[in-house]
Amino acid sequence: MFVTDIRKEFYDVVVNQVRVGFCSCSFKRHKYVTALFHCDQVQYTLVPVAGWQDLGTAFMEHKEQYQYFVLINCGANVDLLETLQPEEDSVFFICDTHRPVDVVNVYNDTQIKLLIKQDDDLGVPSYDDIFHDDEEDEEDGDDSGNESDGSAEPSGKRRRYDECTVYYILPENSLVSSCTFAFDFVLRLVLYQHWSLYESICNSCYTSCSFKLWSINGQKKLQEFLADMGLPLKQVRQKFNSMDMTIKENLREVIEESANKFSMKDIRVQTFAVHFGFKNRFLASDVVHAAAALLENVEKGETSTDNFIKALDCLSRSNLERLHLGIDLAKKKLKAIQQTVASCICTNLILSQGPFLYCHLLEGTPDVKLFSKPLALTLLCKYLLKAFVCSTRNKRCKILPLIMAAPLDVEKGTVIVLGIPPESETSDKKNFFGRAFEKAAESTSSRTLHDHFDTSVIELKMEDRGKFLDALITLLS
C-alpha cells in the first residue's frame, strides 16, 4: 500500500517506539531519516544488506525483536511477504527506487507500506485486473471471512496492527556549524574542484565522448579546445585549488564559450553545492562519487559492512577527511573507467549480438577487480555505451541496449553480468533485463545467482555464458 501521509502514517508511528530498526543498502536515504531520529532521540539499529540473501539473514536474526522494519532502497520489486515469510504482525516500510514495484506490495494494505511517490510511470494495473476474490463465488449464506463479525477478517487478507517496533541503529556524528548550501550552475566536469582541470576533462564521460579522446583526432581536438580557452597549460594541469584566482573567477564563462564552439552545449548544469568554511566546497556529485568509491573499495579487502560504515561516515560534515579519501578513491576509479573504455573501443571488444550489444572484460584486464562491483560496473557500462554510440557509424547501435560481463570470482569461475537500456534519448529507458535474465537462465538451466536488489545484475557461471547469451538473443529478437 502506498503511504500518502509520510508524517502521520510513517514517522509518527515509528518515532514513538522504544527502538527502531532498518535494513539498508543505501546510506544516502538512510541519512535523512536518521538525522530526524537523532533530533527526536529515537534509538535505531542499522543493518547494511548487499542482496536478498543478506536481507533474509538479517530478518531471520531480528524478527523476534522487532515488529516494524524499514527497508531503504530494497524490497519493492519482489513479493516481500513471499520472500521473507514473516509473521502476520510484521510490518514493512519500504523506500525503494528499484522498478517495477511488485503489485502484491502495492495492494497489501496491512503489512506493506510503500514510501514511494505515486505517478503514472509506475504502471501499476488495477486490482481487479490481477486479483480475484474467491468470496464472490461463495453462496450468500457462507459468512466465513465476512467483516460483520467483529473478530473476523476478510479471507486471504492480513490483519491491521496498531502496535509498532522497527529496526536500524548507528549514532550520527555531531554537525559542524559553519556551512553554506547553494543551488548553482557548475561545469559538467567530474570532481574538477578537487582535481586538475585537464584530468577532469579527460576523465569526464561528457567531454571524453564529445572529443572521442580514445582516438588521435580526439586528442588533437582537446588541444584545440584548451588553446581556444587561452588558459596557460601550467594552470590547466595543476590542482584546481592552486589555480590563480583571476582565472578561477571567470573559468566557467571561459569554458562555456569555448565548449559551444565544439558543440558541447550542455557543459553547464545546475546542482547543489555546500561550503564548509572557506576551503572546502563540494558539489552533490562529488559526494556521490566519493561515497560510491568508499562503498565498493577493493584495495584493503575489508568487509562490505566496513565499507558501508565508512561511506556513511563521509556524509557527516564533521568527517571531511573521510570524504577527501573517498574523492581520491573516486579519481582512481574514474581513471580506470576511462582507460577501460578507450581499450574496449580501440580493440573492438563491443560486439553486436543482434538485439543487444555485448562486451566481456577478460581476466587480466587492468583494474578489472574494480568492475566486480555493481556500481562501478554500471558506471563503466553507461560510459562505454555512450562512447560506442559516439564512435560507431552504425545508426542501429543507438537503439540497442548493452550487456556487460566482468570476472567476479576466478576460483569459483563466476562473472558478474549487467544489462542497461539503450543510449538513445528517444528510446524507453526502462530496464527489462531482470526478467529476461531469469527466463534465459530457466530455459537453459544456466547456473546463476539473482541476489542483487537491482534485478538487471546477476552472477553467472563462466561455463554457462555461451548458452545463456544464446537464450537471451532468442528471447529478445
Buried (B, 14 or more C-beta within 10 A) or exposed (E): BBBEEEEEBBBEBBBEBEBBBBBBBBBBBBBEBBEEBBEEEBEBBBBBBBBBEBBBEBBEEBBEEBBBBBBBBBBBBBEBBEBBEBEEBBBBBBBBEBBBBBBBBBBBEBBBBBBBEEEEEBEBEEEEEEEEBEBEEBEEEEEEBBEEEEEEBEEEBBEEBEEBBBBBBBEBBEEBEEEEEEEEEBBBBBBBBBBBBBBBBBBBBBBBBBBBBBBEEBBEBBEBBBEBBEBEEEBBEBEBEEBEEEBBEEBBEBBBEBBEEBEBEEBBBEBBBBBBEEEBBBBEBBBEBBBBBBBBBBEEEEEBBBBBBBBBBBBBBEBBEBBBBBBBBBBBBBBBBBBBBBBBBEEEBBEEBEBBBBBBBEEEBEBBBBBBBBBBBBBBBBBBBBBBBBBBEEEEBBBBBBBBBBBBEEEEBBBBBBBBBBBBEEEEEEBBBBEBBBBBBEBBEBBBBBBBBBBBBBBBBBEBBEBBBBBBBBBBE
